[in-house]
Amino acid sequence: MKKVMAVFGLVGFALVSGCSEEVKTPEWYVDHPKELAPVYKECKASGNDTPNCRNAIAAQFQIQQKNARVPTFDFNLQDEMKKDSAK
């Protein structure tokens, strides 16, 4: 009887683990933005912390950073001070 229970337990575990969603990498989501959009939206709305949600959020961040404006710090401080004193 113990053997039968063990076999059923293993079969049940295999079935449950086989039904899980395939985990996609952040790079995959970056390369497939149409698939990223609904996953990202659902993850943000539900607050899920599944591997796919973490990867979708990371991919969204990478996309935002890719298109982000790069700050420049090459202004002349003396010109800024002259503008302030002229006011």
All heavy atoms as an XYZ file, in Angstrom:
681
protein
N       0.824     -1.188      0.000
C       0.000      0.000      0.000
C       0.871      1.256      0.000
O       0.529      2.255     -0.648
C      -0.925     -0.035      1.224
C      -1.928      1.054      1.261
S      -3.040      0.874     -0.128
C      -4.270      2.009      0.286
N       1.977      1.198      0.736
C       2.865      2.351      0.779
C       3.467      2.621     -0.599
O       3.643      3.769     -0.978
C       3.971      2.134      1.801
C       3.503      2.187      3.228
C       4.652      2.007      4.185
C       4.160      1.996      5.616
N       5.237      1.810      6.563
N       3.763      1.549     -1.340
C       4.335      1.719     -2.671
C       3.326      2.384     -3.606
O       3.676      3.243     -4.405
C       4.775      0.379     -3.252
C       5.990     -0.204     -2.576
C       6.383     -1.511     -3.204
C       7.564     -2.122     -2.474
N       7.980     -3.393     -3.040
N       2.056      1.980     -3.487
C       1.013      2.550     -4.333
C       0.856      4.047     -4.021
O       0.759      4.874     -4.935
C      -0.328      1.806     -4.134
C      -1.468      2.512     -4.855
C      -0.208      0.369     -4.606
N       0.874      4.408     -2.761
C       0.757      5.806     -2.362
C       1.955      6.610     -2.863
O       1.804      7.754     -3.314
C       0.634      5.923     -0.838
C      -0.664      5.353     -0.292
S      -2.109      6.162     -0.967
C      -2.055      7.683     -0.106
N       3.138      6.015     -2.796
C       4.333      6.705     -3.271
C       4.261      6.936     -4.780
O       4.608      8.015     -5.273
C       5.584      5.892     -2.913
N       3.800      5.933     -5.512
C       3.681      6.062     -6.956
C       2.653      7.146     -7.295
O       2.898      8.001     -8.160
C       3.294      4.712     -7.608
C       2.905      4.899     -9.061
C       4.442      3.727     -7.478
N       1.495      7.121     -6.632
C       0.487      8.153     -6.882
C       1.006      9.548     -6.514
O       0.725     10.531     -7.198
C      -0.812      7.855     -6.114
C      -1.687      6.854     -6.800
C      -2.040      5.681     -6.170
C      -2.170      7.090     -8.084
C      -2.853      4.752     -6.801
C      -2.983      6.174     -8.720
C      -3.321      4.990     -8.077
N       1.768      9.627     -5.460
C       2.352     10.908     -5.064
C       3.315     11.429     -6.114
O       3.293     12.615     -6.460
N       4.161     10.561     -6.631
C       5.111     10.972     -7.665
C       4.412     11.363     -8.960
O       4.771     12.349     -9.602
C       6.122      9.854     -7.926
C       7.151      9.615     -6.820
C       7.985      8.381     -7.133
C       8.034     10.830     -6.660
N       3.394     10.586     -9.341
C       2.642     10.906    -10.553
C       1.912     12.241    -10.376
O       1.920     13.088    -11.276
C       1.662      9.769    -10.914
C       0.708     10.187    -12.012
C       2.436      8.522    -11.314
N       1.319     12.439     -9.231
C       0.621     13.695     -8.962
C       1.577     14.884     -8.992
O       1.272     15.929     -9.559
N       2.739     14.718     -8.404
C       3.742     15.778     -8.415
C       4.191     16.093     -9.839
O       4.330     17.250    -10.217
C       4.946     15.380     -7.555
C       6.045     16.395     -7.560
C       5.926     17.565     -6.838
C       7.196     16.194     -8.304
C       6.925     18.510     -6.839
C       8.202     17.127     -8.327
C       8.070     18.298     -7.583
N       4.400     15.064    -10.638
C       4.821     15.260    -12.028
C       3.752     15.999    -12.818
O       4.058     16.870    -13.635
C       5.138     13.914    -12.677
N       2.482     15.673    -12.575
C       1.399     16.350    -13.283
C       1.294     17.814    -12.886
O       1.119     18.686    -13.729
C       0.070     15.641    -13.022
C      -0.100     14.274    -13.689
C      -1.401     13.627    -13.224
C      -0.071     14.410    -15.194
N       1.414     18.082    -11.604
C       1.303     19.456    -11.127
C       2.485     20.287    -11.617
O       2.326     21.414    -12.065
C       1.217     19.491     -9.584
C       1.354     20.909     -9.066
C      -0.099     18.884     -9.141
N       3.678     19.749    -11.556
C       4.842     20.518    -11.994
C       4.872     20.669    -13.514
O       5.423     21.634    -14.029
C       6.136     19.874    -11.502
O       6.289     18.584    -12.068
N       4.272     19.763    -14.223
C       4.225     19.854    -15.676
C       3.238     20.900    -16.174
O       3.322     21.350    -17.306
N       2.323     21.338    -15.337
C       1.316     22.310    -15.738
C       1.771     23.749    -15.529
O       1.039     24.669    -15.856
C       0.029     22.088    -14.935
S      -0.748     20.502    -15.309
N       2.931     23.941    -14.985
C       3.375     25.300    -14.708
C       3.758     26.023    -15.997
O       4.097     25.410    -17.004
C       4.547     25.298    -13.736
O       5.662     24.666    -14.334
N       3.700     27.322    -15.931
C       3.998     28.163    -17.084
C       5.505     28.198    -17.332
O       6.300     28.220    -16.399
C       3.490     29.572    -16.783
C       3.611     30.537    -17.903
C       3.064     31.907    -17.528
O       2.676     32.111    -16.369
O       3.040     32.752    -18.415
N       5.880     28.218    -18.604
C       7.298     28.286    -18.959
C       7.847     29.659    -18.570
O       7.258     30.683    -18.889
C       7.470     28.075    -20.459
C       8.906     28.176    -20.914
C       9.031     28.104    -22.428
O       8.037     27.818    -23.106
O      10.136     28.368    -22.920
N       8.981     29.669    -17.874
C       9.594     30.919    -17.454
C      10.398     31.487    -18.617
O      11.233     30.804    -19.200
C      10.497     30.704    -16.219
C      11.198     31.989    -15.844
C       9.684     30.162    -15.061
N      10.114     32.732    -18.938
C      10.806     33.406    -20.036
C      11.799     34.399    -19.444
O      11.549     34.993    -18.415
C       9.802     34.100    -20.931
C       8.822     33.093    -21.532
C       7.951     33.692    -22.573
C       7.117     32.691    -23.303
N       6.319     31.791    -22.531
N      12.911     34.594    -20.129
C      13.964     35.479    -19.647
C      13.622     36.937    -19.958
O      12.805     37.207    -20.851
C      15.312     35.136    -20.307
O      15.207     35.401    -21.713
C      15.698     33.687    -20.076
N      14.258     37.880    -19.253
C      14.046     39.289    -19.596
C      14.433     39.590    -21.051
O      13.765     40.370    -21.720
C      14.963     40.038    -18.626
C      15.109     39.124    -17.466
C      15.066     37.742    -18.039
N      15.481     38.950    -21.534
C      15.907     39.157    -22.920
C      14.823     38.717    -23.891
O      14.605     39.349    -24.923
C      17.211     38.403    -23.214
C      18.419     38.955    -22.482
C      18.477     38.541    -21.018
O      17.823     37.545    -20.624
O      19.155     39.250    -20.249
N      14.133     37.610    -23.577
C      13.050     37.137    -24.433
C      11.935     38.183    -24.488
O      11.399     38.485    -25.558
C      12.506     35.801    -23.925
C      11.513     35.188    -24.858
C      11.760     34.339    -25.888
C      10.089     35.411    -24.866
N      10.586     34.026    -26.534
C       9.547     34.664    -25.927
C       9.235     36.167    -24.078
C       8.187     34.653    -26.212
C       7.875     36.159    -24.366
C       7.372     35.408    -25.425
N      11.580     38.733    -23.323
C      10.534     39.751    -23.290
C      10.953     41.006    -24.047
O      10.131     41.635    -24.704
C      10.158     40.101    -21.853
C       9.234     39.097    -21.204
C       9.631     38.365    -20.095
C       7.958     38.882    -21.693
C       8.781     37.452    -19.495
C       7.090     37.980    -21.109
C       7.514     37.260    -20.006
O       6.668     36.362    -19.419
N      12.233     41.389    -23.961
C      12.711     42.564    -24.706
C      12.562     42.307    -26.202
O      12.178     43.202    -26.957
C      14.176     42.885    -24.335
C      14.773     43.901    -25.284
C      14.260     43.396    -22.903
N      12.852     41.088    -26.637
C      12.742     40.736    -28.050
C      11.299     40.527    -28.510
O      11.035     40.492    -29.709
C      13.550     39.471    -28.353
C      15.044     39.674    -28.178
O      15.494     40.838    -28.250
O      15.759     38.675    -27.966
N      10.357     40.359    -27.575
C       8.945     40.106    -27.908
C       8.049     41.092    -27.144
O       7.322     40.713    -26.219
C       8.563     38.666    -27.545
C       9.369     37.637    -28.267
N      10.573     37.175    -27.797
C       9.151     37.011    -29.438
C      11.062     36.290    -28.653
N      10.216     36.176    -29.654
N       8.070     42.373    -27.524
C       7.307     43.377    -26.772
C       5.796     43.169    -26.798
O       5.111     43.579    -25.866
C       7.701     44.710    -27.427
C       8.281     44.342    -28.743
C       8.824     42.952    -28.621
N       5.273     42.518    -27.830
C       3.820     42.263    -27.861
C       3.412     41.278    -26.770
O       2.316     41.377    -26.228
C       3.393     41.736    -29.230
C       3.424     42.798    -30.297
C       2.905     42.269    -31.612
C       2.965     43.363    -32.676
N       2.511     42.876    -33.974
N       4.285     40.326    -26.448
C       3.997     39.384    -25.375
C       4.284     40.004    -24.010
O       3.694     39.627    -23.007
C       4.812     38.092    -25.534
C       4.335     37.180    -26.643
C       4.838     37.586    -28.025
O       5.608     38.566    -28.138
O       4.452     36.926    -28.998
N       5.211     40.971    -23.979
C       5.566     41.634    -22.722
C       4.418     42.474    -22.190
O       4.132     42.451    -20.990
C       6.810     42.517    -22.928
C       7.149     43.491    -21.803
C       7.477     42.749    -20.517
C       8.292     44.397    -22.213
N       3.753     43.220    -23.060
C       2.746     44.194    -22.627
C       1.654     43.595    -21.731
O       1.432     44.106    -20.626
C       2.139     44.892    -23.833
N       0.978     42.524    -22.133
C      -0.089     42.009    -21.251
C       0.451     41.385    -19.965
O      -0.175     41.496    -18.909
C      -0.817     40.979    -22.109
C       0.116     40.626    -23.210
C       1.006     41.818    -23.412
N       1.605     40.748    -20.046
C       2.180     40.127    -18.838
C       2.568     41.219    -17.846
O       2.269     41.132    -16.650
C       3.402     39.245    -19.202
C       4.098     38.738    -17.955
C       2.972     38.089    -20.086
N       3.232     42.267    -18.341
C       3.648     43.372    -17.474
C       2.438     44.037    -16.830
O       2.424     44.300    -15.626
C       4.449     44.388    -18.292
C       4.886     45.581    -17.499
C       5.952     45.501    -16.614
C       4.235     46.804    -17.628
C       6.354     46.601    -15.876
C       4.625     47.903    -16.892
C       5.689     47.801    -16.026
O       6.084     48.888    -15.290
N       1.399     44.287    -17.637
C       0.185     44.933    -17.123
C      -0.481     44.082    -16.040
O      -0.869     44.594    -14.992
C      -0.782     45.183    -18.284
C      -2.013     45.941    -17.901
C      -2.891     46.206    -19.109
C      -4.146     46.945    -18.709
N      -5.019     47.200    -19.848
N      -0.577     42.787    -16.288
C      -1.210     41.886    -15.311
C      -0.382     41.798    -14.035
O      -0.926     41.797    -12.932
C      -1.387     40.500    -15.944
C      -2.298     39.567    -15.170
C      -1.588     38.801    -14.071
O      -0.420     38.434    -14.252
O      -2.213     38.582    -13.008
N       0.930     41.749    -14.176
C       1.810     41.652    -12.999
C       1.731     42.911    -12.150
O       1.702     42.831    -10.922
C       3.250     41.396    -13.431
S       3.508     39.758    -14.134
N       1.708     44.078    -12.798
C       1.611     45.333    -12.046
C       0.258     45.442    -11.353
O       0.175     45.932    -10.233
C       1.838     46.530    -12.969
C       3.248     46.638    -13.502
C       4.290     46.706    -12.414
C       4.532     48.120    -11.987
N       5.637     48.271    -11.035
N      -0.799     44.981    -12.012
C      -2.137     45.075    -11.428
C      -2.321     44.114    -10.259
O      -2.935     44.461     -9.256
C      -3.191     44.801    -12.498
N      -1.763     42.908    -10.392
C      -1.981     41.889     -9.366
C      -0.922     41.899     -8.276
O      -1.158     41.422     -7.176
C      -2.022     40.501    -10.009
O      -0.731     40.172    -10.514
N       0.268     42.412     -8.592
C       1.349     42.392     -7.613
C       2.020     41.043     -7.491
O       2.730     40.790     -6.511
N       1.811     40.165     -8.465
C       2.433     38.843     -8.429
C       3.951     38.961     -8.429
O       4.508     39.899     -8.993
C       2.000     38.008     -9.633
C       0.592     37.504     -9.503
O       0.027     37.483     -8.417
N      -0.004     37.113    -10.613
N       4.598     37.975     -7.817
C       6.056     37.944     -7.774
C       6.557     36.624     -8.346
O       7.467     36.000     -7.810
C       6.549     38.142     -6.341
C       8.047     38.376     -6.278
O       8.584     38.994     -7.212
O       8.680     37.920     -5.304
N       5.947     36.203     -9.435
C       6.377     34.973    -10.090
C       7.653     35.248    -10.882
O       7.970     36.404    -11.171
C       5.285     34.457    -11.047
O       5.101     35.434    -12.078
C       3.970     34.196    -10.326
N       8.379     34.215    -11.260
C       9.577     34.440    -12.081
C       9.270     35.180    -13.374
O      10.033     36.059    -13.787
C      10.094     33.027    -12.355
C       9.625     32.226    -11.190
C       8.281     32.811    -10.830
N       8.147     34.870    -14.025
C       7.791     35.578    -15.251
C       7.476     37.045    -14.979
O       7.810     37.915    -15.789
C       6.620     34.909    -15.962
C       7.074     33.845    -16.936
O       8.175     33.898    -17.467
N       6.233     32.859    -17.167
N       6.845     37.339    -13.859
C       6.566     38.736    -13.524
C       7.858     39.492    -13.261
O       8.037     40.612    -13.736
C       5.644     38.825    -12.307
S       3.908     38.511    -12.691
N       8.756     38.888    -12.510
C      10.047     39.549    -12.254
C      10.786     39.805    -13.557
O      11.370     40.880    -13.758
C      10.902     38.702    -11.309
C      10.413     38.732     -9.870
C      11.396     38.065     -8.962
N      11.543     36.659     -9.301
C      11.143     35.649     -8.561
N      10.595     35.883     -7.395
N      11.311     34.413     -8.947
N      10.772     38.828    -14.466
C      11.478     38.977    -15.735
C      10.793     40.005    -16.635
O      11.464     40.758    -17.347
C      11.598     37.630    -16.442
C      12.533     36.693    -15.703
O      13.335     37.120    -14.882
N      12.422     35.418    -15.982
N       9.468     40.058    -16.615
C       8.745     41.051    -17.420
C       9.022     42.462    -16.907
O       9.233     43.389    -17.696
C       7.243     40.760    -17.401
N       9.050     42.622    -15.602
C       9.341     43.937    -15.020
C      10.774     44.349    -15.335
O      11.044     45.504    -15.679
C       9.055     43.925    -13.507
C       7.539     43.795    -13.276
C       9.619     45.154    -12.819
C       7.136     43.489    -11.854
N      11.703     43.403    -15.260
C      13.101     43.694    -15.600
C      13.223     44.079    -17.073
O      13.961     45.012    -17.425
C      13.988     42.493    -15.284
N      12.500     43.399    -17.942
C      12.545     43.705    -19.376
C      11.965     45.091    -19.645
O      12.528     45.856    -20.440
C      11.781     42.650    -20.166
N      10.865     45.417    -18.985
C      10.270     46.741    -19.154
C      11.256     47.822    -18.717
O      11.408     48.849    -19.383
C       8.965     46.846    -18.357
C       8.267     48.169    -18.477
C       7.722     48.414    -19.869
O       7.453     47.494    -20.626
N       7.542     49.666    -20.216
N      11.954     47.588    -17.627
C      12.957     48.539    -17.149
C      14.092     48.682    -18.162
O      14.543     49.802    -18.442
C      13.502     48.091    -15.794
C      14.557     49.006    -15.241
C      14.205     50.213    -14.682
C      15.891     48.653    -15.295
C      15.175     51.073    -14.178
C      16.868     49.499    -14.795
C      16.510     50.714    -14.231
N      14.544     47.569    -18.729
C      15.612     47.617    -19.730
C      15.177     48.430    -20.950
O      15.961     49.217    -21.498
C      16.013     46.214    -20.167
C      16.784     45.451    -19.125
C      17.066     44.021    -19.551
O      16.876     43.648    -20.704
N      17.524     43.210    -18.614
N      13.940     48.245    -21.376
C      13.430     48.984    -22.532
C      13.372     50.478    -22.216
O      13.767     51.311    -23.028
C      12.057     48.439    -22.959
C      12.219     47.039    -23.552
C      11.376     49.379    -23.943
C      10.914     46.302    -23.760
N      12.909     50.809    -21.011
C      12.847     52.216    -20.621
C      14.245     52.827    -20.567
O      14.443     53.965    -20.974
C      12.161     52.369    -19.266
C      10.683     52.116    -19.317
C      10.050     52.119    -17.942
O      10.724     51.948    -16.926
N       8.742     52.301    -17.902
N      15.208     52.085    -20.060
C      16.571     52.598    -19.961
C      17.213     52.755    -21.333
O      18.020     53.652    -21.550
C      17.430     51.686    -19.078
C      17.026     51.713    -17.629
C      17.064     53.116    -17.055
O      18.072     53.789    -17.124
N      15.942     53.561    -16.511
N      16.853     51.870    -22.243
C      17.401     51.939    -23.596
C      16.978     53.236    -24.278
O      17.731     53.809    -25.065
C      16.905     50.737    -24.407
C      17.763     50.396    -25.597
C      17.188     49.239    -26.399
C      17.028     47.990    -25.606
N      16.596     46.847    -26.432
N      15.783     53.717    -23.960
C      15.239     54.920    -24.592
C      15.379     56.167    -23.720
O      14.849     57.212    -24.060
C      13.768     54.703    -24.936
C      13.586     53.550    -25.896
O      14.403     53.345    -26.781
N      12.535     52.781    -25.709
N      16.065     56.038    -22.597
C      16.166     57.166    -21.671
C      17.144     58.221    -22.183
O      18.118     57.916    -22.866
C      16.624     56.667    -20.306
N      16.849     59.460    -21.833
C      17.731     60.564    -22.183
C      18.951     60.517    -21.271
O      18.834     60.309    -20.063
C      16.990     61.881    -21.992
C      17.746     63.094    -22.468
C      16.876     64.331    -22.324
N      16.642     64.666    -20.940
C      17.359     65.574    -20.259
N      18.316     66.220    -20.838
N      17.067     65.822    -19.001
N      20.107     60.717    -21.828
C      21.349     60.705    -21.062
C      21.633     62.137    -20.610
O      21.713     63.049    -21.433
C      22.523     60.165    -21.911
C      23.818     60.209    -21.134
C      22.223     58.766    -22.393
N      21.774     62.342    -19.299
C      22.031     63.700    -18.829
C      23.435     64.161    -19.210
O      24.365     63.363    -19.272
C      21.888     63.591    -17.310
C      22.148     62.168    -17.009
C      21.692     61.395    -18.201
N      23.562     65.433    -19.450
C      24.879     66.007    -19.735
C      25.197     67.028    -18.662
O      24.312     67.717    -18.151
C      24.913     66.687    -21.113
O      23.926     67.703    -21.138
C      24.648     65.690    -22.228
N      26.442     67.109    -18.318
C      26.886     68.017    -17.267
C      27.982     68.939    -17.792
O      28.873     69.321    -17.072
C      27.404     67.221    -16.073
C      26.379     66.307    -15.488
C      26.421     64.943    -15.733
C      25.356     66.799    -14.710
C      25.476     64.101    -15.207
C      24.400     65.956    -14.183
C      24.453     64.605    -14.425
N      27.888     69.320    -19.029
C      28.942     70.126    -19.619
C      28.517     71.585    -19.791
O      28.798     72.215    -20.789
C      29.405     69.523    -20.942
C      28.261     69.278    -21.889
O      27.139     69.091    -21.411
O      28.492     69.261    -23.114
N      27.824     72.119    -18.801
C      27.465     73.527    -18.854
C      28.553     74.339    -18.144
O      29.292     73.837    -17.312
C      26.090     73.787    -18.241
C      26.011     73.467    -16.777
C      26.313     74.430    -15.833
C      25.622     72.203    -16.351
C      26.235     74.131    -14.490
C      25.547     71.903    -15.009
C      25.862     72.870    -14.067
N      28.609     75.597    -18.457
C      29.602     76.473    -17.877
C      28.999     77.134    -16.641
O      28.018     77.878    -16.732
C      30.045     77.521    -18.899
C      31.234     78.304    -18.427
O      31.514     78.375    -17.231
N      31.941     78.902    -19.369
N      29.569     76.909    -15.491
C      29.040     77.427    -14.238
C      29.063     78.954    -14.219
O      28.156     79.581    -13.694
C      29.836     76.865    -13.060
C      29.326     77.199    -11.669
C      27.889     76.729    -11.509
C      30.196     76.587    -10.607
N      30.062     79.571    -14.814
C      30.132     81.037    -14.825
C      28.974     81.622    -15.634
O      28.409     82.657    -15.257
C      31.472     81.499    -15.390
C      32.619     81.201    -14.451
C      33.963     81.609    -15.022
O      34.079     81.900    -16.208
N      34.980     81.608    -14.171
N      28.600     80.980    -16.751
C      27.462     81.458    -17.526
C      26.183     81.377    -16.716
O      25.334     82.279    -16.774
C      27.315     80.643    -18.822
C      28.443     80.920    -19.804
O      29.117     81.957    -19.673
O      28.626     80.073    -20.715
N      26.035     80.341    -15.945
C      24.841     80.198    -15.104
C      24.811     81.279    -14.032
O      23.760     81.826    -13.715
C      24.802     78.793    -14.478
C      24.581     77.671    -15.464
C      23.243     77.784    -16.156
O      22.229     78.068    -15.501
O      23.212     77.573    -17.393
N      25.958     81.581    -13.467
C      26.011     82.614    -12.416
C      25.688     83.981    -13.022
O      25.033     84.797    -12.367
C      27.397     82.618    -11.763
C      27.642     81.354    -10.930
S      29.315     81.225    -10.274
C      29.351     82.564     -9.130
N      26.134     84.251    -14.246
C      25.824     85.527    -14.899
C      24.326     85.647    -15.155
O      23.732     86.715    -14.965
C      26.572     85.637    -16.223
C      28.051     85.902    -16.070
C      28.734     85.955    -17.428
C      30.240     86.050    -17.259
N      30.923     85.996    -18.564
N      23.698     84.562    -15.546
C      22.255     84.585    -15.772
C      21.509     84.873    -14.487
O      20.544     85.634    -14.469
C      21.782     83.236    -16.348
C      22.173     82.998    -17.759
C      21.678     81.639    -18.214
C      22.206     81.261    -19.586
N      21.779     79.906    -19.974
N      21.961     84.261    -13.376
C      21.313     84.486    -12.095
C      21.486     85.918    -11.601
O      20.580     86.518    -11.018
C      21.839     83.512    -11.041
C      21.359     82.078    -11.283
O      20.342     81.912    -11.998
O      21.985     81.143    -10.757
N      22.667     86.486    -11.818
C      22.922     87.850    -11.335
C      22.215     88.887    -12.192
O      21.945     89.989    -11.752
C      24.420     88.123    -11.269
O      24.982     88.084    -12.569
N      21.912     88.545    -13.448
C      21.223     89.477    -14.333
C      19.747     89.617    -13.981
O      19.095     90.570    -14.361
C      21.375     89.031    -15.784
N      19.210     88.688    -13.255
C      17.776     88.704    -12.901
C      17.467     89.689    -11.842
O      17.788     90.276    -11.080
C      17.320     87.312    -12.448
C      17.314     86.336    -13.565
C      16.840     85.000    -13.062
C      16.910     83.963    -14.167
N      16.534     82.669    -13.721
